[in-house]
Amino acid sequence: MTIKKHVGMLFGAAMIAVPLLLASAQQATVQGECAAPAGRSGARGRGATAPARKRVLAWADSRNGKAQHEYVSYALAQLQRIGHDSKTYDVIIRTDSDIISFNPKMTDGKTPASGGPSLCNIDAIVFAGHRNVMLDAQQKKDLIAAIHDKGVGFVSLFIGMLPNDDFPEMANILGVKAASVDVHDPFPVSPIVNETPDSPFTKHLPKVWDLANGSGYQPDFYSRSDIHVLLRKDLSKLSPVAEYTRTDGDYPMAWTKMYGKGRVFVSSIGNSAALWDNFDLLKMYDEAIKWSLGMTQYDVKPHPLPAGVRGPSGPH
């Protein structure tokens, strides 16, 4: 074998090995962050043993919200009940953000937290944070690593897509940003089209879902090549309004995407206390949680806006 050929083979092997080494190092970093400190059993508190059910952290920090949606507490309680009664998953509700870390601390900011949830011992997050949810630089890195590299699922309630100027990466996790003109729904009454009736999230819904109180925050700054739209508002019979600036008539109401290894589900439906007694809505979120946990299989398959969709073109 010539020297030139031998060097070429070594170079090719190195090119294959480097990505594998980087991926292994990245995984080792997450595993190292989640290793229990010396003298502590670590993850889940006293007598910690692996629970039979999946663990879901409901993260609902609303301290910086402009208007408090108090019924979010009921929404999370409903999801907690569903997980408990089905014996499928346990929902742990927290309204602080200290636990968004591989190494959460007590309130002194120094002493390691004594058990409880953290990014090391949960399987998915139900996000109900309101606007600027404050995380320090390390917490942001930990959250990104937990979803992207560790594969922690992420389910966002309607309130989670409100602007978070302090953490721009959240828009990439969600796949959208709220509309810059007005985050609120300028079309509060509108039928919802089921674009993917074969999905576990929406197969129980009709092709056109006339949902009372079904307004949803207005998404924008997204690409249908990055998100798999499940539900969309039908705007065709509505009058144009200044707050809706799109020209294609698109208005996603629920979608999925991948963020690295993490399965992400987002819906803007739920901005009403009455909705959290609606069986169809609760089933959609229950199925979303199970999918984010890897308990059901459904591929993320982005598709273009269906042909013939019209924007607001009703009575002027």
LINCORGI-V94406 format. One record per pair of residues at least 6 apart in sequence whose ideal C-beta (glycine too) atoms are under 8 Angstrom apart, sorted by the first residue. I is the first residue (numbers start at 0). J is the second residue. D is the distance in whole Angstrom. If there is no record, write none. Layout:
# LINCORGI-V94406
I;J;D
I;J;D
This chain:
# LINCORGI-V94406
25;144;8
25;148;6
26;148;7
28;144;7
29;101;8
29;144;6
29;145;8
29;148;5
29;149;5
32;101;4
32;102;7
32;119;7
32;141;7
32;144;8
33;42;8
33;101;6
33;118;8
33;119;4
33;120;8
34;41;8
35;41;3
35;42;7
36;111;6
39;111;7
40;46;8
40;47;5
41;47;7
41;119;8
42;114;8
42;117;8
42;119;6
42;120;4
43;50;7
43;114;6
43;115;8
43;120;6
44;113;7
44;114;3
44;115;6
45;114;7
47;114;7
50;89;7
52;82;8
52;86;7
52;87;7
52;88;5
52;89;5
53;87;7
53;88;4
53;89;7
53;122;4
53;123;7
53;292;5
53;294;7
54;88;7
54;89;6
54;91;7
54;116;7
54;120;6
54;121;5
54;122;5
54;123;8
55;82;7
55;88;5
55;89;7
55;90;5
55;91;7
55;121;7
55;122;7
55;123;5
55;124;7
55;125;6
55;288;6
55;292;7
56;90;8
56;91;5
56;93;7
56;98;7
56;116;5
56;121;4
56;123;7
56;124;5
56;125;7
57;75;5
57;78;7
57;79;7
57;90;5
57;91;7
57;92;4
57;93;7
57;124;8
57;125;4
57;127;7
58;93;6
58;96;7
58;98;8
58;99;7
58;124;6
58;125;7
58;126;6
58;127;7
58;128;6
59;71;6
59;72;8
59;75;6
59;92;7
59;93;7
59;94;5
59;127;4
59;128;7
59;129;8
60;94;6
60;95;6
60;96;5
60;128;5
60;129;7
60;132;5
60;133;8
61;67;6
61;68;7
61;71;7
61;94;7
61;127;8
61;128;7
61;129;4
61;158;8
62;129;8
62;133;8
63;129;7
63;130;5
63;131;4
63;132;7
63;133;7
64;129;3
64;130;5
64;158;8
64;161;8
65;130;7
67;129;8
68;129;7
68;158;6
68;270;7
70;271;8
70;272;4
70;275;6
71;127;5
71;156;7
71;158;6
73;272;7
73;275;5
74;127;7
74;156;6
74;269;6
74;275;5
75;90;7
75;92;5
75;125;7
75;127;6
76;92;8
77;275;5
77;276;8
77;281;6
78;90;6
78;125;6
78;281;8
78;284;6
78;285;7
78;288;7
79;90;4
79;92;6
81;281;6
81;285;5
82;88;4
82;89;6
82;90;5
82;285;8
82;288;7
83;89;7
83;90;8
85;285;8
87;289;6
87;294;7
88;122;8
88;123;8
88;288;6
88;289;7
88;292;6
90;125;7
91;116;5
91;121;8
93;116;7
96;128;8
96;132;6
96;133;6
96;134;6
96;138;7
97;103;5
97;104;7
97;106;8
97;112;7
98;112;8
98;115;7
98;116;5
98;117;6
98;118;8
99;118;7
99;134;6
99;138;5
99;141;7
99;142;5
100;117;6
100;118;6
100;137;7
100;138;5
100;141;5
101;117;7
101;118;5
101;119;5
101;141;5
101;144;8
101;145;8
102;111;7
102;117;7
103;111;7
103;112;4
103;115;7
103;117;5
104;110;6
104;111;6
104;112;6
105;111;7
105;112;6
105;113;8
118;141;5
118;142;7
118;144;8
118;145;4
118;149;8
118;151;7
121;151;6
122;151;7
122;152;7
122;292;5
123;151;6
123;152;3
123;153;7
123;154;7
123;288;6
123;291;5
123;292;5
124;146;8
124;151;6
124;152;7
124;153;5
124;154;7
125;154;5
125;155;8
125;156;7
125;288;7
126;153;6
126;154;7
126;155;5
126;156;7
126;159;4
127;155;8
127;156;5
127;158;5
127;159;6
128;158;7
128;159;6
128;163;7
129;158;5
129;161;6
130;161;5
130;162;6
130;163;6
131;162;8
131;163;6
131;164;6
131;165;5
131;166;8
132;163;6
132;165;8
132;166;7
133;165;6
134;142;7
134;165;8
134;166;6
139;166;6
139;168;7
143;168;6
143;172;8
145;151;4
145;261;8
146;152;8
146;153;5
146;172;6
146;258;5
146;259;7
146;260;8
146;261;4
146;263;8
147;258;6
147;259;3
147;260;7
147;261;6
148;259;6
148;260;6
149;260;7
149;261;8
150;259;8
150;260;4
150;261;6
150;262;8
150;293;8
151;261;6
152;261;6
152;262;5
152;263;8
152;264;8
152;288;7
152;290;8
152;291;3
152;292;5
152;293;7
153;172;6
153;258;7
153;261;6
153;262;7
153;263;5
153;264;7
153;291;6
154;263;8
154;264;5
154;265;8
154;284;7
154;287;5
154;288;6
154;291;5
155;173;6
155;263;8
155;264;7
155;265;4
155;266;7
156;266;7
156;269;6
156;284;8
157;215;6
157;216;6
157;266;6
157;267;5
157;268;6
157;269;4
157;270;5
158;269;8
158;270;8
159;173;7
159;265;7
160;173;6
160;175;6
160;176;8
160;177;6
160;216;6
160;218;7
160;265;6
160;267;6
161;177;6
161;182;6
161;216;7
162;176;7
162;177;5
162;182;7
163;169;5
163;170;8
170;176;5
170;220;7
171;258;7
172;258;5
172;261;8
172;263;6
173;263;7
173;265;5
174;221;6
174;225;6
174;226;4
174;254;6
174;256;4
174;263;7
174;265;7
175;218;4
175;219;7
175;220;6
175;221;4
175;226;7
175;251;7
175;254;8
175;265;7
176;218;7
176;219;6
176;220;4
176;221;7
177;216;6
177;217;7
177;218;7
177;219;7
178;216;8
178;217;4
178;218;7
178;219;4
178;242;8
178;244;8
179;219;7
179;220;8
180;217;8
180;241;8
180;242;5
180;244;6
181;217;7
181;242;4
182;216;5
182;217;6
183;214;8
183;216;7
183;217;7
183;242;8
184;214;4
184;215;6
184;216;6
184;217;6
184;267;8
184;270;8
185;217;7
185;240;4
185;242;4
185;243;5
186;214;7
186;232;6
186;234;6
186;237;5
186;240;7
186;243;7
186;250;7
186;311;7
187;214;4
188;213;8
188;214;8
189;213;7
189;232;5
189;233;6
189;234;6
189;237;6
189;250;8
190;207;5
190;208;7
190;209;5
190;232;8
190;233;5
191;207;7
191;208;4
191;209;8
191;210;6
191;213;6
191;230;5
191;231;7
191;232;6
191;233;7
191;252;6
191;268;8
192;206;7
192;207;6
192;208;8
192;230;7
192;231;5
192;232;7
192;233;5
193;201;5
193;204;5
193;205;7
193;206;5
193;207;7
193;208;6
193;229;7
193;230;6
194;228;6
194;229;6
194;230;7
194;231;6
194;302;8
194;305;7
195;201;6
195;227;7
195;228;8
195;229;5
196;202;6
196;204;7
196;206;6
198;229;6
198;297;6
199;286;5
199;289;8
199;290;6
199;295;5
199;297;6
200;229;6
200;253;7
200;255;8
200;264;7
200;283;5
200;286;5
200;287;5
200;290;7
200;297;8
201;229;5
201;230;6
201;253;7
201;283;7
203;279;6
203;282;6
203;283;8
204;230;8
204;279;6
204;283;7
207;233;7
208;230;7
208;279;7
210;268;7
210;274;8
210;277;7
210;279;8
210;280;8
211;273;7
212;270;8
212;271;4
212;273;6
212;274;6
213;252;8
213;268;6
213;274;8
214;270;6
214;271;8
215;232;7
215;252;5
215;266;7
215;267;3
215;268;5
215;269;8
215;270;7
216;267;5
216;270;7
217;242;7
217;243;7
217;250;7
217;267;8
218;250;7
218;251;5
218;267;6
219;245;7
221;251;7
223;249;8
223;301;6
223;302;7
223;303;6
223;304;6
224;301;5
225;256;6
225;301;6
226;251;7
226;254;4
226;255;7
226;256;5
226;301;6
227;254;6
227;255;5
227;256;7
227;299;5
227;300;5
227;301;5
227;302;7
228;251;5
228;253;8
228;254;5
228;301;8
228;302;7
229;252;8
229;253;4
229;254;6
229;255;7
230;251;7
230;252;4
230;253;4
230;254;8
230;266;7
230;268;8
231;249;7
231;250;6
231;251;6
231;252;6
231;308;8
232;250;4
232;252;6
234;243;7
234;248;5
234;250;6
234;309;7
234;310;6
234;311;5
235;248;7
235;308;8
235;309;4
235;310;7
235;311;7
235;312;6
235;313;7
236;312;8
236;313;5
237;311;5
237;313;5
238;311;6
238;313;5
238;314;6
238;315;6
239;310;7
239;311;4
239;312;7
239;315;7
240;311;7
243;250;8
243;310;8
243;311;6
245;310;7
246;310;7
247;304;6
247;308;7
247;310;7
248;304;8
248;308;5
248;309;5
248;310;3
248;311;7
249;304;5
249;308;7
251;267;8
252;266;6
252;267;6
252;268;6
253;264;8
253;265;7
253;266;4
253;267;7
253;268;7
253;283;7
254;264;8
254;265;6
254;266;8
255;262;7
255;263;7
255;264;5
255;265;8
255;290;8
255;297;8
255;299;5
256;263;5
256;265;8
256;299;6
256;301;8
257;263;7
257;299;5
261;291;8
262;290;6
262;291;5
262;293;7
262;299;8
263;291;7
264;287;4
264;290;7
264;291;6
266;283;7
266;284;7
266;287;7
268;274;7
268;280;6
268;283;8
269;275;7
269;280;7
274;280;5
275;281;7
286;295;7
289;295;5
290;296;8
290;297;6
